[in-house]
Amino acid sequence: MSRAPITTSASKLPLPRAGEGGGEGLRLILGRDRGNRWLRYLALSAVALVMLYPLLWLVGASFKSNAEIFSSAGFWPDRFDFGAYAKGWKTSTEYSFATYFLNSFLITIPRIAVTVISCVLVAYAFARFEFWGRKFLFSIMIATMMLPLIVLRLPQYLVFREIGWLDSYLPLIIPSAFATDTFFVFMLVQFLRGIPRDMEEAAQIDGCNALQLLWHIIVPLLKPAIISVIVFQFIWTMNDFMGPLIYLASVEKYPVSLALKMSIGATEEVEWANVIAISVVALIPSVAVFFAAQKHFIEGATSSGVKG
């Protein structure tokens, strides 16, 4: 027995045709969205200009004289003179800034390597293994994030003095080999917790052990988070001032951060254009690393795992 299709009054209503009001409403909505978008772009551009202006002023001030630096708030110099870059690069010591940049990389690159290895191993253990006291140890690690680093400077200095590591790069590198950068461990653990275990279980069925799982499965999935660790550690180590100041005594071993301070206090009258010029040059490695890894860095900093 066939039944007639049920119809309602709503199904009999005619659809709006183009030119009868529907198109006009759509145009109004699209126009409003476009206007809101331009307002957002304008607001974001204004905020970006305010935040970037100090950096623009820094670049412009590297071409100014001392009198012009302190008399004008504008960033555009009266004339472009690259002499400050040449004078600042030579420094007032027997070493140029090429030596100090090399020293900074001799500290930064090994520290990044040991940080990535140690933090990935510790985060993998916390996120994937069940062992006695795991939650308690993880809580202690999180608590150490609240501890000011300056509190640890004196005991660390005494330990490294007894070992005989003073005036070397070892106190700046070796602690990171024991996953002492707890922020990175915490970030990697949170990222690992968002990764499903399906691929790991399949690999275990195929006979992979824990280290093979880590290298072949986990590390590729952790790539955005690892790049975030590299970017953070690179910028923080390049900008570190207190560590080298405490442990290094020889001028030929100074990194860029200490060399900049030394160039400020070398004479009674500071040539600020020279100092600012080298400060601009010192920013280039950090900015270059950030923009080179920008895509993966933002993905690793904002996500907590892979998307379904």
C-alpha positions in Angstrom: 0.0 0.0 0.0 1.6 3.2 -1.1 1.4 6.3 0.9 1.4 9.9 -0.4 4.4 11.9 0.5 3.8 14.1 3.6 4.1 17.8 2.8 4.2 20.7 5.1 3.5 24.3 4.7 7.2 25.1 5.1 8.1 22.9 2.2 5.7 24.8 0.0 7.4 28.2 0.6 9.2 29.6 -2.4 13.0 30.0 -2.2 14.3 33.5 -2.6 15.4 34.2 -6.1 18.3 36.4 -7.1 17.2 40.0 -7.1 14.2 39.4 -4.8 16.0 40.2 -1.5 18.1 37.0 -0.9 21.0 38.3 -3.0 20.8 41.7 -1.3 21.0 40.2 2.2 23.9 38.0 1.2 25.7 41.0 -0.2 25.1 42.9 3.1 26.5 40.0 5.1 29.6 39.7 2.9 30.2 43.4 3.0 29.9 43.4 6.8 32.4 40.5 7.1 34.8 42.2 4.7 34.6 45.4 6.8 35.2 43.6 10.0 38.2 41.8 8.5 39.8 45.1 7.4 39.2 46.5 10.9 40.9 43.5 12.4 43.9 43.9 10.0 44.1 47.6 10.8 44.1 47.0 14.6 46.7 44.2 14.3 48.9 46.3 12.1 48.8 49.2 14.6 49.7 46.8 17.5 52.5 45.3 15.4 53.9 48.7 14.6 53.9 49.7 18.3 55.7 46.5 19.2 58.2 46.6 16.4 59.1 50.3 16.7 61.8 49.7 19.4 63.5 47.3 17.0 63.2 49.7 14.1 64.6 52.5 16.3 67.5 50.2 17.2 68.4 49.6 13.6 68.1 53.3 12.8 70.1 54.4 15.8 73.1 52.2 14.6 73.6 54.9 11.9 73.4 57.9 14.2 75.9 59.8 16.3 75.7 60.0 20.1 74.2 63.4 20.0 71.5 62.4 17.5 70.7 59.2 19.4 69.8 61.2 22.6 68.1 64.1 20.8 65.7 62.4 18.5 63.1 59.7 19.1 62.7 59.0 15.4 64.3 56.0 13.9 65.3 57.5 10.5 68.9 58.8 10.6 70.0 62.0 8.9 72.6 60.0 7.0 73.6 56.4 6.7 77.1 55.7 8.0 78.2 52.1 8.3 81.3 53.0 10.2 79.7 52.1 13.5 79.4 48.4 12.3 83.1 48.3 11.4 84.3 49.9 14.6 81.9 47.9 16.8 83.0 44.6 15.1 86.7 45.3 15.9 86.0 46.0 19.6 88.5 47.6 22.0 90.2 44.3 22.7 92.6 42.2 20.7 89.7 40.0 19.6 87.0 40.9 17.1 83.3 39.9 17.5 84.0 37.0 15.2 85.7 35.3 18.1 82.9 36.1 20.5 80.3 34.8 18.0 82.3 31.6 17.6 82.4 31.2 21.4 78.6 31.7 21.6 78.1 28.9 19.0 80.5 26.6 20.9 78.2 26.9 23.9 74.9 27.0 22.1 75.1 24.1 19.6 76.4 21.4 22.1 73.8 22.6 24.7 71.0 22.3 22.2 72.1 18.8 21.3 72.3 17.5 24.8 69.1 19.2 25.8 67.1 17.6 23.0 68.5 14.1 23.7 68.0 14.2 27.5 64.6 15.9 27.5 63.2 13.6 24.8 64.3 10.5 26.8 62.9 11.8 30.1 59.6 13.0 28.5 59.3 9.6 26.8 59.7 7.8 30.1 57.2 10.0 31.9 54.6 9.8 29.1 54.8 6.1 28.1 56.2 4.0 31.0 54.5 3.0 34.2 56.9 2.8 37.1 56.8 3.3 40.9 56.8 6.9 41.9 56.2 8.3 38.4 53.6 10.8 39.5 55.6 11.9 42.5 58.7 12.4 40.5 56.8 14.3 37.8 55.3 16.6 40.5 58.8 17.3 41.9 60.0 18.2 38.4 57.1 20.6 37.9 57.9 22.1 41.3 61.4 22.9 40.2 60.0 25.0 37.4 58.9 27.5 40.2 62.4 27.7 41.7 64.3 30.8 40.7 67.5 29.9 38.9 69.5 32.5 40.9 68.9 30.3 44.0 71.0 27.5 42.4 73.9 29.6 41.3 75.9 29.5 44.5 75.7 25.7 45.1 76.4 25.0 41.4 79.4 27.3 41.5 80.8 25.5 44.5 80.3 22.1 42.9 81.9 23.2 39.6 84.8 24.8 41.4 85.5 21.5 43.3 85.4 19.6 40.0 87.7 22.1 38.3 85.4 23.2 35.6 85.6 27.0 36.1 86.7 29.1 33.2 85.4 26.5 30.8 82.2 25.9 28.8 81.4 22.7 30.7 79.2 24.3 33.5 77.1 25.9 30.7 76.6 22.7 28.8 76.8 19.6 31.0 73.8 20.3 33.3 71.5 20.3 30.3 72.6 16.7 29.5 70.6 15.7 32.7 67.3 17.2 31.6 67.6 20.1 34.0 65.6 22.3 31.6 62.3 21.1 33.1 60.1 23.4 31.0 61.2 21.5 27.9 60.4 18.1 29.5 57.0 19.3 30.5 56.3 20.6 27.0 57.3 17.3 25.4 55.3 15.3 27.9 52.2 17.2 27.1 52.8 16.8 23.4 53.3 13.0 23.8 50.1 12.6 25.8 48.2 13.9 22.8 49.7 11.3 20.4 47.6 8.1 20.1 49.4 4.8 20.7 48.1 2.9 17.7 51.3 3.2 15.7 53.4 2.2 18.7 51.2 -0.8 19.4 51.5 -1.9 15.8 55.3 -1.5 15.9 55.5 -3.5 19.2 53.6 -6.3 17.4 56.3 -6.2 14.7 59.0 -6.7 17.4 60.2 -3.1 18.0 61.8 -2.5 21.4 61.4 0.8 23.4 64.4 2.6 21.8 63.3 1.6 18.3 59.8 2.9 19.0 61.3 6.1 20.2 63.6 6.6 17.2 61.3 5.4 14.4 57.8 6.4 15.7 58.0 9.0 18.5 60.7 11.3 17.3 59.2 11.9 13.8 55.9 12.7 15.5 57.7 15.0 18.0 59.3 17.0 15.3 57.3 20.2 15.9 57.9 20.1 19.6 61.6 19.3 19.2 62.0 22.3 16.9 60.3 24.4 19.5 62.9 23.2 22.1 65.7 24.0 19.7 64.4 27.6 19.0 63.8 28.3 22.7 67.2 26.9 23.8 69.0 28.8 21.0 67.6 32.1 21.9 67.9 31.7 25.7 71.5 30.5 25.4 72.6 33.3 23.1 71.0 35.8 25.5 72.4 34.2 28.6 74.5 36.7 30.6 74.7 35.5 34.2 76.0 32.0 33.4 79.0 33.1 31.4 79.6 36.0 33.8 79.9 33.6 36.7 81.9 30.7 35.2 84.1 32.4 32.6 87.2 34.5 33.5 89.2 34.6 30.2 88.3 37.3 27.7 89.0 35.0 24.8 86.3 32.7 25.9 83.6 35.3 26.3 80.3 34.9 24.3 78.6 37.8 22.6 76.5 38.7 25.6 79.5 39.4 27.8 81.4 41.0 24.9 78.6 43.5 24.5 78.7 44.5 28.1 82.5 44.8 28.0 82.3 47.1 25.0 79.9 49.4 27.0 82.2 49.7 30.0 85.6 49.8 28.1 85.9 53.6 27.9 84.5 56.6 29.8 82.6 57.9 26.8 80.6 55.1 25.2 80.1 55.2 21.4 76.6 54.0 21.6 76.2 53.7 17.8 79.0 51.0 17.9 77.3 49.1 20.7 73.8 49.4 19.0 75.3 48.3 15.7 76.8 45.1 17.2 73.5 44.5 19.1 71.7 44.5 15.8 74.2 42.0 14.4 73.8 39.9 17.5 70.1 39.7 16.9 70.5 38.3 13.4 71.2 34.6 14.4 68.2 34.4 16.8 65.8 36.1 14.3 67.1 33.9 11.4 66.6 30.7 13.5 63.1 31.7 14.5 61.9 32.5 10.9 63.6 29.4 9.5 61.7 27.2 12.0 58.6 29.5 12.3 56.1 27.0 10.8 57.2 24.1 13.0 57.8 26.3 16.0 54.2 27.7 16.0 52.8 24.2 15.5 54.8 22.8 18.3 54.0 25.6 20.7 50.3 25.7 20.1 49.4 22.0 19.6 49.5 19.1 22.1 49.7 16.2 19.7 48.6 15.0 16.4 45.2 15.8 15.0 42.7 13.0 14.5 
